[in-house]
Amino acid sequence: MYDLSRFDIGPILHQVKLPLDPHIRTPELTTLLGTAGAEALKEVLENLNKFLPRALPQDESHATKAPKLTPEMGQVRWESMDALEIYNLFRAISGRYKLKTIYQGQTVDLDELSILTMEGDKTTDYSNYYKYPVRIPIPSQDLTTRNAEPGDILFRNKVICVKCKCSSDDRDSRRDWIFIRRVKINQKWISAPDFQNGWLSKGGAATRFDALGDRNEQETKISRSKT
């Protein structure tokens, strides 16, 4: 007898191992697992007598609960998140929510992110994930010698480069930058060059992104000063 009072418990009848692209995002992963899961289920149902004797119990002590995705999870904290953390968050919530930051008081959605480790990667077909061609800029002098702070923005080679928190890997400071090719501001998606021409080039010294929490704190201070 099997306990059917809860979801996703009981013995394992069949398992399938799949190779995963290191840059796969949630939408592509969902499609991949859905197809593989449907095929595995069909195989089990058609050969149930073969699989039942092979059932393996699950160790419930290893069970974990995934948190419910919320829009707030997409808030980028440049001071406390390194480039890899931001990139992995982008992949995790992709298809549900966008990464969000602040530029000159405006909320900005971020899309089509890259990191340095993509450079020279011949194993990934990036056309599966990105609308625009993937070309990661490596302006070495700017990214390694400039005294940049988390959230600072550079525009190089048609890509927005944003400084993140320093990672534990200090072999190459270029790993502390993330590259963005598409943003949404004023309810409109635009390319990185359009963001440069319409916003960054007119921003003066204020060419940096801030976390949403930073803006909330600023608004609270302003409202307090008025009362």
Secondary structure by P-SEA (a helix, b strand, c coil): cccccccccccccbbbbbbbcccccaaaaaaaaaaaaaaaaaaaaaccccccccbbbbccccbbbbccccccccccccccccaaaaaaaaaaacccbbbbbbcccbbbbbcccccccccccccccccccccccbbbbccccccccccccccbbbbcccbbbbbcccccccccccccbbbbcbbbcccccccaaaaaaccccccccccccccaaaaaaaaaaaaaaac
